[in-house]
Amino acid sequence: MRRYDRRMSFVLSKIYTRAGDDGTTALGDMSRTSKTDPRLDAYSAVDEANAALGLVLALGNPDDEIAAVVRWMQNDLFDVGSDLCRPMVEGDGASRVDEGYVRRLEEAIDRRNEGLPALRSFILPGGSPAAALLHFARTTVRSAERRTWALIEAAPDNVNKLTARYLNRCSDLLFVLARLANRDTGDVTWTPGENLKS
């Protein structure tokens, strides 16, 4: 029985294979599936979310604290995607995402939310470039979570359900980080009916 080894490394020497030109792709267990499979949709959405976090770092100029959190979230999202792309077989020990992943997010949320002012309105995405990009990343993570739940509904016995919980907490942490990125200027808040005023 092959178990996941955290020391495992990969060598990617060829970028294109032409194997997917028939509308199928290889999963993590080397089986092939349609490119419209809910599993592919879920882990592709996680890849999109990871790319959005890359924009935060490349364009948002976040402070060192926020940047450090975003970097470890990016690595975690690769683990999430890895779990999603490989149909889970009970007892094979291949899942990467465990309760510790979720707990680390919750601890990061609690620690960073502690000093923020209480919310008295919904927040509009915006403010500093870092905050706006963190909000964008948050919405892509929410989309990835929904697609992961769709996969769990379609294949409940061979998906690591902790991946969905991770994504849920990940979006919560991104919300808190966006507020932190606006701490000098304050949140951009929603005013219901603002444009209806005469």
Disulfide bonds with the S-S distance in Angstrom:
none
